[in-house]
């Protein structure tokens, strides 16, 4: 863009994981390494992109389906009922 050449950056993942192991950084969490890149040029202020590098065999944690069913079947209706009761009490109290 605007006469600027493409570039590359090399990341030594061994240094990243060593730094994490020594407690100096926390780039990798549970097998997933977060990265972010900022690019600056004379024609624009900045461009940012980010993503993840996953260790081989990494699987994203999934919420167990039983917990989702309990959440949907019980928790949400209970919250709705409690909000309705609170609204009814507020309206009755306001009218008296």
C-alpha positions as CSV (number, residue, x, y, z in Angstrom):
1,X,0.0,0.0,0.0
2,X,1.3,3.4,-0.9
3,X,4.7,2.2,-2.1
4,X,5.3,0.1,1.1
5,X,6.7,-3.4,0.7
6,X,5.3,-6.6,2.1
7,X,7.0,-7.8,5.2
8,X,7.3,-10.9,7.4
9,X,7.8,-11.5,11.0
10,X,9.2,-14.8,12.4
11,X,8.0,-16.0,15.7
12,X,10.0,-18.4,17.8
13,X,7.3,-20.4,19.5
14,X,10.0,-22.1,21.6
15,X,10.8,-18.7,23.2
16,X,7.1,-18.0,23.7
17,X,6.4,-21.3,25.5
18,X,9.6,-20.9,27.5
19,X,8.6,-17.4,28.6
20,X,5.2,-18.8,29.6
21,X,6.8,-21.7,31.5
22,X,9.0,-19.2,33.4
23,X,6.0,-17.1,34.4
24,X,7.2,-14.1,32.4
25,X,4.2,-14.1,30.0
26,X,0.9,-15.8,29.5
27,X,0.5,-16.0,25.7
28,X,-0.7,-19.6,25.7
29,X,-3.7,-20.7,27.6
30,X,-4.9,-24.3,27.6
31,X,-3.1,-25.1,24.3
32,X,-4.2,-22.0,22.4
33,X,-1.8,-19.1,21.6
34,X,-3.3,-15.7,21.0
35,X,-1.6,-13.4,18.4
36,X,-2.2,-9.9,17.3
37,X,-0.6,-7.8,14.6
38,X,-0.5,-4.0,14.1
39,X,0.6,-2.5,10.8
40,X,1.5,1.2,10.5
41,X,2.2,3.1,7.2
42,X,2.2,6.7,6.1
43,X,-1.2,6.5,4.4
44,X,-3.1,5.1,7.3
45,X,-3.0,5.1,11.1
46,X,-3.2,1.4,11.8
47,X,-4.6,-1.9,10.8
48,X,-5.1,-4.6,13.4
49,X,-5.7,-8.3,13.0
50,X,-5.6,-11.2,15.5
51,X,-6.2,-14.9,15.9
52,X,-5.1,-18.1,17.5
53,X,-2.5,-20.8,17.0
54,X,-3.6,-24.1,18.4
55,X,-1.4,-26.9,19.6
56,X,-1.8,-30.1,17.7
57,X,-4.7,-32.0,19.1
58,X,-6.3,-28.9,20.7
59,X,-10.0,-29.1,21.1
60,X,-12.1,-26.1,22.1
61,X,-13.9,-26.8,25.4
62,X,-17.6,-27.5,24.9
63,X,-20.3,-26.8,27.4
64,X,-21.9,-30.1,28.3
65,X,-25.4,-30.4,26.8
66,X,-27.0,-31.3,30.2
67,X,-25.9,-27.9,31.6
68,X,-27.4,-26.1,28.6
69,X,-30.7,-28.1,29.0
70,X,-30.8,-27.2,32.7
71,X,-30.1,-23.6,32.0
72,X,-32.8,-23.3,29.3
73,X,-35.4,-25.5,31.1
74,X,-35.1,-24.1,34.7
75,X,-32.9,-21.1,35.2
76,X,-34.4,-18.8,32.5
77,X,-38.0,-19.5,33.4
78,X,-37.2,-19.0,37.1
79,X,-35.6,-15.6,36.4
80,X,-38.6,-14.6,34.3
81,X,-41.0,-15.5,37.0
82,X,-39.0,-13.7,39.7
83,X,-38.9,-10.6,37.5
84,X,-42.7,-10.8,37.0
85,X,-43.3,-11.1,40.7
86,X,-41.0,-8.1,41.4
87,X,-42.9,-6.1,38.7
88,X,-46.3,-7.0,40.2
89,X,-45.1,-6.1,43.7
90,X,-43.7,-2.8,42.5
91,X,-47.0,-1.9,40.7
92,X,-49.1,-2.8,43.8
93,X,-46.8,-0.8,46.1
94,X,-46.8,2.2,43.8
95,X,-50.6,2.3,43.6
96,X,-51.0,2.3,47.4
